[in-house]
Amino acid sequence: MTDLEKSCEMIVNIFHQYSVRVDDFDTLSFSEFNRLVKEQFPNWLGKIKDPDFSRKTFESTDKNKDKQISFREFVNLLVPLIEATHETENLPIHPSLTSPDEAPLQTNQNSE
């Protein structure tokens, strides 16, 4: 299994570690979501000063307003987090990490 495949599997497994606790085993209630955010994002959460952040995030993530976060809704929440991580950690690829016949990937900070 590749690193990316392992990462995808890990996201699914973490979601289910929290979703199985209350009601529907395949969705997150607010309490499950709140616990996941506090336990899985402590470094990011520590930078946020809004005490209602979890509630506001839950409500904006719950697109169908059923008071549950489906896996799809959860994944959609991760996209901006992954993009922010990319922006803060995006460093040029060192030439030693590419094979001699492979040019390093070029990043364009202005492209979407």
C-alpha positions in Angstrom: 0.0 0.0 0.0 1.3 3.4 -0.9 1.7 6.3 1.6 -1.3 8.1 0.0 -3.4 5.0 0.1 -2.5 4.6 3.8 -3.3 8.2 4.4 -6.8 7.8 2.9 -7.4 4.6 4.9 -6.3 6.5 8.0 -8.8 9.3 7.4 -11.6 6.7 7.1 -10.5 4.9 10.2 -10.2 8.1 12.3 -13.7 9.2 11.1 -15.1 5.8 12.2 -13.3 5.8 15.6 -15.5 8.8 16.4 -18.7 8.1 14.4 -19.5 4.8 16.1 -20.0 6.3 19.5 -23.5 7.9 19.2 -26.5 6.9 17.0 -25.7 6.3 13.4 -22.3 4.5 13.1 -21.6 6.3 9.8 -22.1 9.9 10.8 -20.8 12.3 13.4 -23.1 13.8 15.9 -22.1 17.2 17.3 -20.5 15.6 20.4 -18.6 13.1 18.2 -17.5 15.9 15.9 -16.4 18.1 18.8 -14.4 15.3 20.3 -12.7 14.5 17.0 -11.8 18.2 16.4 -10.4 18.6 20.0 -8.4 15.3 19.9 -7.3 15.3 16.2 -6.6 19.0 15.6 -5.2 20.3 19.0 -2.4 22.3 17.4 -4.7 24.1 14.9 -7.5 24.5 17.5 -5.1 26.1 19.9 -4.7 29.0 17.5 -8.4 29.7 17.3 -9.8 32.1 19.8 -13.5 31.7 19.0 -15.2 29.6 21.8 -18.0 28.7 19.3 -15.6 27.5 16.6 -16.6 23.8 16.8 -20.4 24.6 16.8 -20.0 27.0 13.9 -17.8 24.6 11.9 -20.3 21.8 12.6 -23.2 23.8 11.4 -21.5 25.0 8.2 -20.2 21.5 7.4 -23.6 19.9 7.9 -24.8 20.9 4.4 -28.1 19.0 4.5 -28.9 20.3 8.0 -29.7 16.9 9.5 -27.5 17.6 12.6 -25.1 14.9 11.5 -21.8 15.0 9.6 -21.7 12.4 6.9 -18.3 11.1 5.7 -18.7 13.1 2.5 -19.4 16.3 4.5 -16.3 15.5 6.7 -14.1 15.0 3.6 -15.3 18.3 2.3 -14.3 19.9 5.5 -10.8 18.4 5.2 -10.2 20.0 1.7 -9.5 23.6 3.0 -7.4 22.2 5.9 -5.3 20.2 3.4 -5.0 23.3 1.2 -3.9 25.4 4.1 -1.3 22.8 5.1 -0.1 22.8 1.5 0.3 26.6 1.5 2.2 26.7 4.8 4.4 23.7 4.1 4.9 23.9 0.4 8.6 24.0 -0.2 10.5 23.5 -3.4 11.4 19.9 -4.1 15.0 19.3 -3.5 16.8 17.9 -6.6 18.0 14.9 -4.7 14.4 13.7 -4.2 13.9 13.3 -8.0 15.5 10.8 -10.3 18.1 12.2 -12.8 15.8 11.8 -15.7 12.9 13.4 -13.9 12.5 17.2 -13.6 11.4 18.5 -10.2 7.8 19.5 -10.0 7.3 23.2 -10.4 4.7 24.9 -8.3 2.8 28.0 -9.3 1.4 29.8 -6.2 -1.0 31.7 -8.4 -2.7 28.7 -10.0 -5.8 27.0 -8.6 
